[in-house]
Amino acid sequence: MAVDTEIYNLQPIAVGSPVPDIALLGMGTATQHPLSYYYSERGLLLILIRHWNCIFCRGQLADLHTFLPLLEQKTRVVVVMPHKAEYLRTRLMGRYSLTCTVLCDPEYTLYRALGYGHMRASDAISPRAIVDGAKLFFGGHLVGMPDGDVEQLPGVVAIRRSGVVATRHQHAFASDYLTSDELLEFAALAGS
């Protein structure tokens, strides 16, 4: 897949910067709201996913499914996926279902506005990614056909109630995800 060199190596949004107020469609609604609509007194933990058929993303969604109540005790959680709502409604079920708000960004508008660029294709098939993928495969997660920009890097942004970045993480390669403990730290920073 050819990658637009202008967006290949973007720099993630800086800590202390205001978050762009991009409007996105919610999976469960027919209305677009700006990101600021989801801010709460306890801040906002924004989790950007690569694409649904990514085995690492499925593992992350399954972890979120079980871990979400703990995160939501500290802050509001919003997941962003690069798909249309009708596509996600048939997929986020069972072990991948989420009780938090899921926003749809099929054009990667928020990803780009946050400065989340692309990895190299070799990072998706590195030895570490293969080992991590095997662990997830034997844990019952399957790999599907790519249904998004496979080189897009996801990330996590902890946003204070004022709309500024408290901390952020851009994944460096396909299987680079924050641990549960790291997500709890991010949630605490968003709520501070």
Secondary structure in CASP SS format (residue, H / E / C, confidence):
PFRMAT SS
TARGET T0000
AUTHOR 0000-0000-0000
METHOD secondary structure of the structure
MODEL  1
M C 1.00
A C 1.00
V C 1.00
D C 1.00
T H 1.00
E H 1.00
I H 1.00
Y H 1.00
N C 1.00
L C 1.00
Q C 1.00
P C 1.00
I C 1.00
A C 1.00
V C 1.00
G C 1.00
S C 1.00
P E 1.00
V C 1.00
P C 1.00
D C 1.00
I C 1.00
A E 1.00
L E 1.00
L E 1.00
G E 1.00
M C 1.00
G C 1.00
T C 1.00
A C 1.00
T C 1.00
Q E 1.00
H E 1.00
P E 1.00
L H 1.00
S H 1.00
Y H 1.00
Y H 1.00
Y C 1.00
S C 1.00
E C 1.00
R C 1.00
G C 1.00
L E 1.00
L E 1.00
L E 1.00
I E 1.00
L E 1.00
I C 1.00
R C 1.00
H C 1.00
W C 1.00
N C 1.00
C C 1.00
I H 1.00
F H 1.00
C H 1.00
R H 1.00
G H 1.00
Q H 1.00
L H 1.00
A H 1.00
D H 1.00
L H 1.00
H H 1.00
T H 1.00
F H 1.00
L H 1.00
P H 1.00
L H 1.00
L H 1.00
E H 1.00
Q H 1.00
K H 1.00
T C 1.00
R E 1.00
V E 1.00
V E 1.00
V E 1.00
V E 1.00
M E 1.00
P C 1.00
H C 1.00
K C 1.00
A H 1.00
E H 1.00
Y H 1.00
L H 1.00
R H 1.00
T C 1.00
R C 1.00
L C 1.00
M C 1.00
G H 1.00
R H 1.00
Y H 1.00
S C 1.00
L C 1.00
T C 1.00
C C 1.00
T E 1.00
V E 1.00
L E 1.00
C E 1.00
D C 1.00
P C 1.00
E C 1.00
Y C 1.00
T H 1.00
L H 1.00
Y H 1.00
R H 1.00
A H 1.00
L C 1.00
G C 1.00
Y C 1.00
G C 1.00
H E 1.00
M C 1.00
R C 1.00
A H 1.00
S H 1.00
D H 1.00
A H 1.00
I C 1.00
S C 1.00
P H 1.00
R H 1.00
A H 1.00
I H 1.00
V H 1.00
D H 1.00
G H 1.00
A H 1.00
K H 1.00
L H 1.00
F H 1.00
F H 1.00
G C 1.00
G C 1.00
H C 1.00
L C 1.00
V C 1.00
G C 1.00
M C 1.00
P C 1.00
D C 1.00
G C 1.00
D C 1.00
V C 1.00
E C 1.00
Q E 1.00
L C 1.00
P C 1.00
G E 1.00
V E 1.00
V E 1.00
A E 1.00
I E 1.00
R C 1.00
R C 1.00
S C 1.00
G C 1.00
V E 1.00
V E 1.00
A E 1.00
T E 1.00
R E 1.00
H E 1.00
Q E 1.00
H C 1.00
A C 1.00
F C 1.00
A C 1.00
S C 1.00
D C 1.00
Y C 1.00
L C 1.00
T C 1.00
S H 1.00
D H 1.00
E H 1.00
L H 1.00
L H 1.00
E H 1.00
F H 1.00
A H 1.00
A H 1.00
L H 1.00
A H 1.00
G C 1.00
S C 1.00
END
